[in-house]
Amino acid sequence: MNLGMPEIIVICIAVLVLFGAKKIPEFASGLGKGIREFKRAMSSTEEEIKKSINEDVKPKE
């Protein structure tokens, strides 16, 4: 599935026609916020897992 420059240009034009010039920045902003939230959730989940592992490894006194 190799996309060349002509294919990418056609896709961009189709997106412009379908969504309009005003909606694309809003869409990109929402996408960026979604990605940031996903990364934040992934890092907090990773921290919780590490914390849980460290609690299980520590000897109980």
CHARMM-style PDB file with segment names, atoms N, HN, CA, C and O in Angstrom:
ATOM      1  N   MET     1       0.832  -1.176   0.000  1.00  0.00      PROA
ATOM      2  CA  MET     1       0.000   0.000   0.000  1.00  0.00      PROA
ATOM      3  C   MET     1       0.879   1.243   0.000  1.00  0.00      PROA
ATOM      4  O   MET     1       0.903   1.995   0.974  1.00  0.00      PROA
ATOM      5  N   ASN     2       1.574   1.447  -1.055  1.00  0.00      PROA
ATOM      6  HN  ASN     2       1.554   0.836  -1.846  1.00  0.00      PROA
ATOM      7  CA  ASN     2       2.435   2.616  -1.191  1.00  0.00      PROA
ATOM      8  C   ASN     2       1.638   3.781  -1.754  1.00  0.00      PROA
ATOM      9  O   ASN     2       1.032   3.674  -2.819  1.00  0.00      PROA
ATOM     10  N   LEU     3       1.644   4.889  -1.033  1.00  0.00      PROA
ATOM     11  HN  LEU     3       2.137   4.976  -0.167  1.00  0.00      PROA
ATOM     12  CA  LEU     3       0.968   6.086  -1.493  1.00  0.00      PROA
ATOM     13  C   LEU     3       1.999   7.069  -2.022  1.00  0.00      PROA
ATOM     14  O   LEU     3       2.943   7.442  -1.325  1.00  0.00      PROA
ATOM     15  N   GLY     4       1.803   7.475  -3.252  1.00  0.00      PROA
ATOM     16  HN  GLY     4       1.036   7.172  -3.818  1.00  0.00      PROA
ATOM     17  CA  GLY     4       2.680   8.469  -3.845  1.00  0.00      PROA
ATOM     18  C   GLY     4       2.114   9.860  -3.635  1.00  0.00      PROA
ATOM     19  O   GLY     4       1.045  10.023  -3.047  1.00  0.00      PROA
ATOM     20  N   MET     5       2.830  10.855  -4.117  1.00  0.00      PROA
ATOM     21  HN  MET     5       3.698  10.722  -4.595  1.00  0.00      PROA
ATOM     22  CA  MET     5       2.400  12.237  -3.958  1.00  0.00      PROA
ATOM     23  C   MET     5       1.054  12.510  -4.637  1.00  0.00      PROA
ATOM     24  O   MET     5       0.225  13.200  -4.043  1.00  0.00      PROA
ATOM     25  N   PRO     6       0.793  12.009  -5.844  1.00  0.00      PROA
ATOM     26  CA  PRO     6      -0.520  12.283  -6.457  1.00  0.00      PROA
ATOM     27  C   PRO     6      -1.684  11.726  -5.640  1.00  0.00      PROA
ATOM     28  O   PRO     6      -2.728  12.370  -5.539  1.00  0.00      PROA
ATOM     29  N   GLU     7      -1.520  10.548  -5.061  1.00  0.00      PROA
ATOM     30  HN  GLU     7      -0.672  10.024  -5.143  1.00  0.00      PROA
ATOM     31  CA  GLU     7      -2.579   9.960  -4.258  1.00  0.00      PROA
ATOM     32  C   GLU     7      -2.841  10.775  -2.998  1.00  0.00      PROA
ATOM     33  O   GLU     7      -3.990  10.979  -2.607  1.00  0.00      PROA
ATOM     34  N   ILE     8      -1.766  11.238  -2.369  1.00  0.00      PROA
ATOM     35  HN  ILE     8      -0.833  11.073  -2.687  1.00  0.00      PROA
ATOM     36  CA  ILE     8      -1.906  12.049  -1.160  1.00  0.00      PROA
ATOM     37  C   ILE     8      -2.611  13.367  -1.477  1.00  0.00      PROA
ATOM     38  O   ILE     8      -3.444  13.825  -0.694  1.00  0.00      PROA
ATOM     39  N   ILE     9      -2.290  13.972  -2.600  1.00  0.00      PROA
ATOM     40  HN  ILE     9      -1.613  13.600  -3.236  1.00  0.00      PROA
ATOM     41  CA  ILE     9      -2.938  15.224  -3.002  1.00  0.00      PROA
ATOM     42  C   ILE     9      -4.426  14.996  -3.236  1.00  0.00      PROA
ATOM     43  O   ILE     9      -5.245  15.812  -2.814  1.00  0.00      PROA
ATOM     44  N   VAL    10      -4.790  13.905  -3.896  1.00  0.00      PROA
ATOM     45  HN  VAL    10      -4.125  13.242  -4.239  1.00  0.00      PROA
ATOM     46  CA  VAL    10      -6.199  13.604  -4.141  1.00  0.00      PROA
ATOM     47  C   VAL    10      -6.934  13.387  -2.823  1.00  0.00      PROA
ATOM     48  O   VAL    10      -8.064  13.850  -2.668  1.00  0.00      PROA
ATOM     49  N   ILE    11      -6.323  12.701  -1.886  1.00  0.00      PROA
ATOM     50  HN  ILE    11      -5.405  12.325  -2.012  1.00  0.00      PROA
ATOM     51  CA  ILE    11      -6.939  12.476  -0.582  1.00  0.00      PROA
ATOM     52  C   ILE    11      -7.143  13.806   0.147  1.00  0.00      PROA
ATOM     53  O   ILE    11      -8.200  14.034   0.736  1.00  0.00      PROA
ATOM     54  N   CYS    12      -6.144  14.675   0.111  1.00  0.00      PROA
ATOM     55  HN  CYS    12      -5.285  14.490  -0.367  1.00  0.00      PROA
ATOM     56  CA  CYS    12      -6.258  15.981   0.771  1.00  0.00      PROA
ATOM     57  C   CYS    12      -7.375  16.817   0.160  1.00  0.00      PROA
ATOM     58  O   CYS    12      -8.128  17.473   0.880  1.00  0.00      PROA
ATOM     59  N   ILE    13      -7.483  16.798  -1.145  1.00  0.00      PROA
ATOM     60  HN  ILE    13      -6.872  16.265  -1.730  1.00  0.00      PROA
ATOM     61  CA  ILE    13      -8.549  17.551  -1.820  1.00  0.00      PROA
ATOM     62  C   ILE    13      -9.913  16.976  -1.446  1.00  0.00      PROA
ATOM     63  O   ILE    13     -10.859  17.730  -1.214  1.00  0.00      PROA
ATOM     64  N   ALA    14     -10.022  15.664  -1.386  1.00  0.00      PROA
ATOM     65  HN  ALA    14      -9.254  15.052  -1.575  1.00  0.00      PROA
ATOM     66  CA  ALA    14     -11.286  15.037  -1.012  1.00  0.00      PROA
ATOM     67  C   ALA    14     -11.677  15.412   0.416  1.00  0.00      PROA
ATOM     68  O   ALA    14     -12.850  15.675   0.684  1.00  0.00      PROA
ATOM     69  N   VAL    15     -10.719  15.439   1.325  1.00  0.00      PROA
ATOM     70  HN  VAL    15      -9.766  15.226   1.106  1.00  0.00      PROA
ATOM     71  CA  VAL    15     -10.987  15.828   2.706  1.00  0.00      PROA
ATOM     72  C   VAL    15     -11.444  17.281   2.764  1.00  0.00      PROA
ATOM     73  O   VAL    15     -12.383  17.611   3.489  1.00  0.00      PROA
ATOM     74  N   LEU    16     -10.779  18.151   2.000  1.00  0.00      PROA
ATOM     75  HN  LEU    16     -10.016  17.883   1.412  1.00  0.00      PROA
ATOM     76  CA  LEU    16     -11.173  19.560   1.958  1.00  0.00      PROA
ATOM     77  C   LEU    16     -12.598  19.722   1.451  1.00  0.00      PROA
ATOM     78  O   LEU    16     -13.369  20.508   2.001  1.00  0.00      PROA
ATOM     79  N   VAL    17     -12.948  18.989   0.416  1.00  0.00      PROA
ATOM     80  HN  VAL    17     -12.321  18.351  -0.031  1.00  0.00      PROA
ATOM     81  CA  VAL    17     -14.284  19.093  -0.164  1.00  0.00      PROA
ATOM     82  C   VAL    17     -15.333  18.555   0.812  1.00  0.00      PROA
ATOM     83  O   VAL    17     -16.398  19.152   0.970  1.00  0.00      PROA
ATOM     84  N   LEU    18     -15.036  17.438   1.463  1.00  0.00      PROA
ATOM     85  HN  LEU    18     -14.171  16.953   1.335  1.00  0.00      PROA
ATOM     86  CA  LEU    18     -16.004  16.819   2.362  1.00  0.00      PROA
ATOM     87  C   LEU    18     -16.233  17.618   3.643  1.00  0.00      PROA
ATOM     88  O   LEU    18     -17.373  17.791   4.075  1.00  0.00      PROA
ATOM     89  N   PHE    19     -15.164  18.098   4.243  1.00  0.00      PROA
ATOM     90  HN  PHE    19     -14.238  17.957   3.892  1.00  0.00      PROA
ATOM     91  CA  PHE    19     -15.273  18.733   5.549  1.00  0.00      PROA
ATOM     92  C   PHE    19     -15.238  20.253   5.508  1.00  0.00      PROA
ATOM     93  O   PHE    19     -15.742  20.899   6.427  1.00  0.00      PROA
ATOM     94  N   GLY    20     -14.670  20.830   4.491  1.00  0.00      PROA
ATOM     95  HN  GLY    20     -14.260  20.305   3.744  1.00  0.00      PROA
ATOM     96  CA  GLY    20     -14.565  22.280   4.423  1.00  0.00      PROA
ATOM     97  C   GLY    20     -13.337  22.782   5.171  1.00  0.00      PROA
ATOM     98  O   GLY    20     -12.801  22.100   6.045  1.00  0.00      PROA
ATOM     99  N   ALA    21     -12.911  23.960   4.820  1.00  0.00      PROA
ATOM    100  HN  ALA    21     -13.346  24.513   4.109  1.00  0.00      PROA
ATOM    101  CA  ALA    21     -11.676  24.522   5.383  1.00  0.00      PROA
ATOM    102  C   ALA    21     -11.830  24.883   6.856  1.00  0.00      PROA
ATOM    103  O   ALA    21     -10.843  24.870   7.591  1.00  0.00      PROA
ATOM    104  N   LYS    22     -13.041  25.205   7.307  1.00  0.00      PROA
ATOM    105  HN  LYS    22     -13.843  25.216   6.709  1.00  0.00      PROA
ATOM    106  CA  LYS    22     -13.228  25.611   8.699  1.00  0.00      PROA
ATOM    107  C   LYS    22     -13.250  24.429   9.657  1.00  0.00      PROA
ATOM    108  O   LYS    22     -12.854  24.574  10.814  1.00  0.00      PROA
ATOM    109  N   LYS    23     -13.696  23.285   9.212  1.00  0.00      PROA
ATOM    110  HN  LYS    23     -14.018  23.167   8.273  1.00  0.00      PROA
ATOM    111  CA  LYS    23     -13.820  22.119  10.092  1.00  0.00      PROA
ATOM    112  C   LYS    23     -12.502  21.381  10.292  1.00  0.00      PROA
ATOM    113  O   LYS    23     -12.325  20.707  11.307  1.00  0.00      PROA
ATOM    114  N   ILE    24     -11.597  21.493   9.369  1.00  0.00      PROA
ATOM    115  HN  ILE    24     -11.740  22.040   8.544  1.00  0.00      PROA
ATOM    116  CA  ILE    24     -10.337  20.734   9.459  1.00  0.00      PROA
ATOM    117  C   ILE    24      -9.515  21.145  10.687  1.00  0.00      PROA
ATOM    118  O   ILE    24      -9.034  20.259  11.394  1.00  0.00      PROA
ATOM    119  N   PRO    25      -9.324  22.455  10.983  1.00  0.00      PROA
ATOM    120  CA  PRO    25      -8.585  22.793  12.214  1.00  0.00      PROA
ATOM    121  C   PRO    25      -9.275  22.307  13.482  1.00  0.00      PROA
ATOM    122  O   PRO    25      -8.608  21.894  14.430  1.00  0.00      PROA
ATOM    123  N   GLU    26     -10.597  22.354  13.507  1.00  0.00      PROA
ATOM    124  HN  GLU    26     -11.138  22.690  12.737  1.00  0.00      PROA
ATOM    125  CA  GLU    26     -11.326  21.847  14.669  1.00  0.00      PROA
ATOM    126  C   GLU    26     -11.109  20.345  14.825  1.00  0.00      PROA
ATOM    127  O   GLU    26     -10.915  19.846  15.934  1.00  0.00      PROA
ATOM    128  N   PHE    27     -11.144  19.643  13.714  1.00  0.00      PROA
ATOM    129  HN  PHE    27     -11.302  20.049  12.814  1.00  0.00      PROA
ATOM    130  CA  PHE    27     -10.920  18.199  13.731  1.00  0.00      PROA
ATOM    131  C   PHE    27      -9.504  17.883  14.211  1.00  0.00      PROA
ATOM    132  O   PHE    27      -9.307  16.987  15.031  1.00  0.00      PROA
ATOM    133  N   ALA    28      -8.520  18.623  13.695  1.00  0.00      PROA
ATOM    134  HN  ALA    28      -8.680  19.351  13.029  1.00  0.00      PROA
ATOM    135  CA  ALA    28      -7.128  18.389  14.079  1.00  0.00      PROA
ATOM    136  C   ALA    28      -6.921  18.700  15.564  1.00  0.00      PROA
ATOM    137  O   ALA    28      -6.185  17.991  16.251  1.00  0.00      PROA
ATOM    138  N   SER    29      -7.560  19.743  16.049  1.00  0.00      PROA
ATOM    139  HN  SER    29      -8.158  20.318  15.491  1.00  0.00      PROA
ATOM    140  CA  SER    29      -7.454  20.095  17.460  1.00  0.00      PROA
ATOM    141  C   SER    29      -8.045  18.993  18.334  1.00  0.00      PROA
ATOM    142  O   SER    29      -7.443  18.596  19.331  1.00  0.00      PROA
ATOM    143  N   GLY    30      -9.199  18.512  17.965  1.00  0.00      PROA
ATOM    144  HN  GLY    30      -9.688  18.834  17.155  1.00  0.00      PROA
ATOM    145  CA  GLY    30      -9.822  17.423  18.715  1.00  0.00      PROA
ATOM    146  C   GLY    30      -8.992  16.159  18.684  1.00  0.00      PROA
ATOM    147  O   GLY    30      -8.892  15.444  19.681  1.00  0.00      PROA
ATOM    148  N   LEU    31      -8.400  15.886  17.540  1.00  0.00      PROA
ATOM    149  HN  LEU    31      -8.481  16.466  16.730  1.00  0.00      PROA
ATOM    150  CA  LEU    31      -7.539  14.715  17.411  1.00  0.00      PROA
ATOM    151  C   LEU    31      -6.311  14.847  18.309  1.00  0.00      PROA
ATOM    152  O   LEU    31      -5.915  13.887  18.969  1.00  0.00      PROA
ATOM    153  N   GLY    32      -5.715  16.029  18.332  1.00  0.00      PROA
ATOM    154  HN  GLY    32      -6.037  16.810  17.796  1.00  0.00      PROA
ATOM    155  CA  GLY    32      -4.551  16.275  19.190  1.00  0.00      PROA
ATOM    156  C   GLY    32      -4.887  16.113  20.662  1.00  0.00      PROA
ATOM    157  O   GLY    32      -4.118  15.519  21.417  1.00  0.00      PROA
ATOM    158  N   LYS    33      -6.039  16.642  21.071  1.00  0.00      PROA
ATOM    159  HN  LYS    33      -6.664  17.125  20.457  1.00  0.00      PROA
ATOM    160  CA  LYS    33      -6.454  16.501  22.465  1.00  0.00      PROA
ATOM    161  C   LYS    33      -6.693  15.036  22.805  1.00  0.00      PROA
ATOM    162  O   LYS    33      -6.351  14.586  23.899  1.00  0.00      PROA
ATOM    163  N   GLY    34      -7.273  14.299  21.881  1.00  0.00      PROA
ATOM    164  HN  GLY    34      -7.550  14.665  20.992  1.00  0.00      PROA
ATOM    165  CA  GLY    34      -7.513  12.881  22.108  1.00  0.00      PROA
ATOM    166  C   GLY    34      -6.219  12.097  22.256  1.00  0.00      PROA
ATOM    167  O   GLY    34      -6.109  11.222  23.114  1.00  0.00      PROA
ATOM    168  N   ILE    35      -5.248  12.413  21.424  1.00  0.00      PROA
ATOM    169  HN  ILE    35      -5.338  13.124  20.727  1.00  0.00      PROA
ATOM    170  CA  ILE    35      -3.949  11.730  21.501  1.00  0.00      PROA
ATOM    171  C   ILE    35      -3.252  12.050  22.816  1.00  0.00      PROA
ATOM    172  O   ILE    35      -2.689  11.160  23.454  1.00  0.00      PROA
ATOM    173  N   ARG    36      -3.286  13.331  23.228  1.00  0.00      PROA
ATOM    174  HN  ARG    36      -3.743  14.054  22.710  1.00  0.00      PROA
ATOM    175  CA  ARG    36      -2.671  13.707  24.509  1.00  0.00      PROA
ATOM    176  C   ARG    36      -3.332  12.983  25.675  1.00  0.00      PROA
ATOM    177  O   ARG    36      -2.649  12.497  26.576  1.00  0.00      PROA
ATOM    178  N   GLU    37      -4.645  12.911  25.659  1.00  0.00      PROA
ATOM    179  HN  GLU    37      -5.201  13.305  24.927  1.00  0.00      PROA
ATOM    180  CA  GLU    37      -5.370  12.218  26.733  1.00  0.00      PROA
ATOM    181  C   GLU    37      -5.034  10.727  26.748  1.00  0.00      PROA
ATOM    182  O   GLU    37      -4.877  10.132  27.815  1.00  0.00      PROA
ATOM    183  N   PHE    38      -4.925  10.130  25.567  1.00  0.00      PROA
ATOM    184  HN  PHE    38      -5.053  10.613  24.700  1.00  0.00      PROA
ATOM    185  CA  PHE    38      -4.559   8.715  25.471  1.00  0.00      PROA
ATOM    186  C   PHE    38      -3.166   8.483  26.051  1.00  0.00      PROA
ATOM    187  O   PHE    38      -2.961   7.527  26.800  1.00  0.00      PROA
ATOM    188  N   LYS    39      -2.209   9.345  25.713  1.00  0.00      PROA
ATOM    189  HN  LYS    39      -2.375  10.121  25.105  1.00  0.00      PROA
ATOM    190  CA  LYS    39      -0.847   9.200  26.238  1.00  0.00      PROA
ATOM    191  C   LYS    39      -0.828   9.378  27.753  1.00  0.00      PROA
ATOM    192  O   LYS    39      -0.121   8.661  28.461  1.00  0.00      PROA
ATOM    193  N   ARG    40      -1.609  10.337  28.245  1.00  0.00      PROA
ATOM    194  HN  ARG    40      -2.183  10.920  27.670  1.00  0.00      PROA
ATOM    195  CA  ARG    40      -1.677  10.571  29.687  1.00  0.00      PROA
ATOM    196  C   ARG    40      -2.249   9.336  30.391  1.00  0.00      PROA
ATOM    197  O   ARG    40      -1.745   8.926  31.436  1.00  0.00      PROA
ATOM    198  N   ALA    41      -3.276   8.761  29.830  1.00  0.00      PROA
ATOM    199  HN  ALA    41      -3.685   9.095  28.981  1.00  0.00      PROA
ATOM    200  CA  ALA    41      -3.874   7.561  30.429  1.00  0.00      PROA
ATOM    201  C   ALA    41      -2.899   6.389  30.390  1.00  0.00      PROA
ATOM    202  O   ALA    41      -2.810   5.619  31.346  1.00  0.00      PROA
ATOM    203  N   MET    42      -2.173   6.255  29.289  1.00  0.00      PROA
ATOM    204  HN  MET    42      -2.245   6.881  28.512  1.00  0.00      PROA
ATOM    205  CA  MET    42      -1.188   5.168  29.189  1.00  0.00      PROA
ATOM    206  C   MET    42      -0.101   5.324  30.238  1.00  0.00      PROA
ATOM    207  O   MET    42       0.282   4.342  30.874  1.00  0.00      PROA
ATOM    208  N   SER    43       0.409   6.546  30.434  1.00  0.00      PROA
ATOM    209  HN  SER    43       0.097   7.344  29.917  1.00  0.00      PROA
ATOM    210  CA  SER    43       1.488   6.740  31.404  1.00  0.00      PROA
ATOM    211  C   SER    43       0.981   6.535  32.833  1.00  0.00      PROA
ATOM    212  O   SER    43       1.708   5.995  33.668  1.00  0.00      PROA
ATOM    213  N   SER    44      -0.256   6.957  33.129  1.00  0.00      PROA
ATOM    214  HN  SER    44      -0.846   7.395  32.451  1.00  0.00      PROA
ATOM    215  CA  SER    44      -0.768   6.740  34.481  1.00  0.00      PROA
ATOM    216  C   SER    44      -1.002   5.253  34.744  1.00  0.00      PROA
ATOM    217  O   SER    44      -0.770   4.775  35.854  1.00  0.00      PROA
ATOM    218  N   THR    45      -1.457   4.525  33.733  1.00  0.00      PROA
ATOM    219  HN  THR    45      -1.646   4.914  32.831  1.00  0.00      PROA
ATOM    220  CA  THR    45      -1.639   3.082  33.883  1.00  0.00      PROA
ATOM    221  C   THR    45      -0.294   2.400  34.089  1.00  0.00      PROA
ATOM    222  O   THR    45      -0.174   1.489  34.909  1.00  0.00      PROA
ATOM    223  N   GLU    46       0.713   2.838  33.349  1.00  0.00      PROA
ATOM    224  HN  GLU    46       0.616   3.577  32.683  1.00  0.00      PROA
ATOM    225  CA  GLU    46       2.051   2.267  33.499  1.00  0.00      PROA
ATOM    226  C   GLU    46       2.590   2.538  34.903  1.00  0.00      PROA
ATOM    227  O   GLU    46       3.200   1.658  35.511  1.00  0.00      PROA
ATOM    228  N   GLU    47       2.369   3.755  35.425  1.00  0.00      PROA
ATOM    229  HN  GLU    47       1.874   4.470  34.931  1.00  0.00      PROA
ATOM    230  CA  GLU    47       2.820   4.088  36.775  1.00  0.00      PROA
ATOM    231  C   GLU    47       2.108   3.227  37.817  1.00  0.00      PROA
ATOM    232  O   GLU    47       2.731   2.771  38.776  1.00  0.00      PROA
ATOM    233  N   GLU    48       0.807   3.002  37.633  1.00  0.00      PROA
ATOM    234  HN  GLU    48       0.301   3.372  36.854  1.00  0.00      PROA
ATOM    235  CA  GLU    48       0.068   2.168  38.575  1.00  0.00      PROA
ATOM    236  C   GLU    48       0.575   0.729  38.572  1.00  0.00      PROA
ATOM    237  O   GLU    48       0.674   0.098  39.624  1.00  0.00      PROA
ATOM    238  N   ILE    49       0.892   0.218  37.395  1.00  0.00      PROA
ATOM    239  HN  ILE    49       0.812   0.730  36.540  1.00  0.00      PROA
ATOM    240  CA  ILE    49       1.418  -1.148  37.295  1.00  0.00      PROA
ATOM    241  C   ILE    49       2.769  -1.241  37.975  1.00  0.00      PROA
ATOM    242  O   ILE    49       3.026  -2.189  38.718  1.00  0.00      PROA
ATOM    243  N   LYS    50       3.646  -0.259  37.729  1.00  0.00      PROA
ATOM    244  HN  LYS    50       3.437   0.511  37.126  1.00  0.00      PROA
ATOM    245  CA  LYS    50       4.966  -0.275  38.371  1.00  0.00      PROA
ATOM    246  C   LYS    50       4.832  -0.165  39.886  1.00  0.00      PROA
ATOM    247  O   LYS    50       5.548  -0.838  40.628  1.00  0.00      PROA
ATOM    248  N   LYS    51       3.916   0.683  40.341  1.00  0.00      PROA
ATOM    249  HN  LYS    51       3.335   1.229  39.738  1.00  0.00      PROA
ATOM    250  CA  LYS    51       3.705   0.839  41.771  1.00  0.00      PROA
ATOM    251  C   LYS    51       3.217  -0.469  42.380  1.00  0.00      PROA
ATOM    252  O   LYS    51       3.670  -0.869  43.452  1.00  0.00      PROA
ATOM    253  N   SER    52       2.303  -1.125  41.699  1.00  0.00      PROA
ATOM    254  HN  SER    52       1.935  -0.799  40.828  1.00  0.00      PROA
ATOM    255  CA  SER    52       1.777  -2.394  42.188  1.00  0.00      PROA
ATOM    256  C   SER    52       2.870  -3.458  42.247  1.00  0.00      PROA
ATOM    257  O   SER    52       2.942  -4.228  43.206  1.00  0.00      PROA
ATOM    258  N   ILE    53       3.718  -3.499  41.224  1.00  0.00      PROA
ATOM    259  HN  ILE    53       3.660  -2.874  40.446  1.00  0.00      PROA
ATOM    260  CA  ILE    53       4.810  -4.470  41.206  1.00  0.00      PROA
ATOM    261  C   ILE    53       5.782  -4.193  42.341  1.00  0.00      PROA
ATOM    262  O   ILE    53       6.230  -5.119  43.016  1.00  0.00      PROA
ATOM    263  N   ASN    54       6.112  -2.914  42.557  1.00  0.00      PROA
ATOM    264  HN  ASN    54       5.748  -2.162  42.008  1.00  0.00      PROA
ATOM    265  CA  ASN    54       7.041  -2.566  43.636  1.00  0.00      PROA
ATOM    266  C   ASN    54       6.469  -2.907  45.003  1.00  0.00      PROA
ATOM    267  O   ASN    54       7.219  -3.311  45.892  1.00  0.00      PROA
ATOM    268  N   GLU    55       5.161  -2.756  45.197  1.00  0.00      PROA
ATOM    269  HN  GLU    55       4.552  -2.428  44.475  1.00  0.00      PROA
ATOM    270  CA  GLU    55       4.544  -3.110  46.471  1.00  0.00      PROA
ATOM    271  C   GLU    55       4.582  -4.620  46.695  1.00  0.00      PROA
ATOM    272  O   GLU    55       4.742  -5.075  47.827  1.00  0.00      PROA
ATOM    273  N   ASP    56       4.436  -5.399  45.619  1.00  0.00      PROA
ATOM    274  HN  ASP    56       4.306  -5.030  44.699  1.00  0.00      PROA
ATOM    275  CA  ASP    56       4.460  -6.848  45.733  1.00  0.00      PROA
ATOM    276  C   ASP    56       5.869  -7.366  45.993  1.00  0.00      PROA
ATOM    277  O   ASP    56       6.030  -8.403  46.636  1.00  0.00      PROA
ATOM    278  N   VAL    57       6.887  -6.671  45.508  1.00  0.00      PROA
ATOM    279  HN  VAL    57       6.756  -5.829  44.985  1.00  0.00      PROA
ATOM    280  CA  VAL    57       8.267  -7.126  45.645  1.00  0.00      PROA
ATOM    281  C   VAL    57       8.825  -6.783  47.020  1.00  0.00      PROA
ATOM    282  O   VAL    57       9.651  -7.534  47.539  1.00  0.00      PROA
ATOM    283  N   LYS    58       8.406  -5.675  47.628  1.00  0.00      PROA
ATOM    284  HN  LYS    58       7.735  -5.065  47.206  1.00  0.00      PROA
ATOM    285  CA  LYS    58       8.950  -5.260  48.920  1.00  0.00      PROA
ATOM    286  C   LYS    58       8.637  -6.306  49.976  1.00  0.00      PROA
ATOM    287  O   LYS    58       7.523  -6.825  50.038  1.00  0.00      PROA
ATOM    288  N   PRO    59       9.629  -6.613  50.809  1.00  0.00      PROA
ATOM    289  CA  PRO    59       9.375  -7.584  51.887  1.00  0.00      PROA
ATOM    290  C   PRO    59       8.465  -6.966  52.939  1.00  0.00      PROA
ATOM    291  O   PRO    59       8.605  -5.798  53.300  1.00  0.00      PROA
ATOM    292  N   LYS    60       7.539  -7.768  53.415  1.00  0.00      PROA
ATOM    293  HN  LYS    60       7.425  -8.717  53.122  1.00  0.00      PROA
ATOM    294  CA  LYS    60       6.602  -7.284  54.437  1.00  0.00      PROA
ATOM    295  C   LYS    60       7.216  -7.461  55.798  1.00  0.00      PROA
ATOM    296  O   LYS    60       7.785  -8.508  56.108  1.00  0.00      PROA
ATOM    297  N   GLU    61       7.097  -6.435  56.609  1.00  0.00      PROA
ATOM    298  HN  GLU    61       6.634  -5.585  56.358  1.00  0.00      PROA
ATOM    299  CA  GLU    61       7.699  -6.484  57.942  1.00  0.00      PROA
ATOM    300  C   GLU    61       6.652  -6.647  59.008  1.00  0.00      PROA
ATOM    301  OT1 GLU    61       6.981  -6.707  60.193  1.00  0.00      PROA
TER     302      GLU     61
END
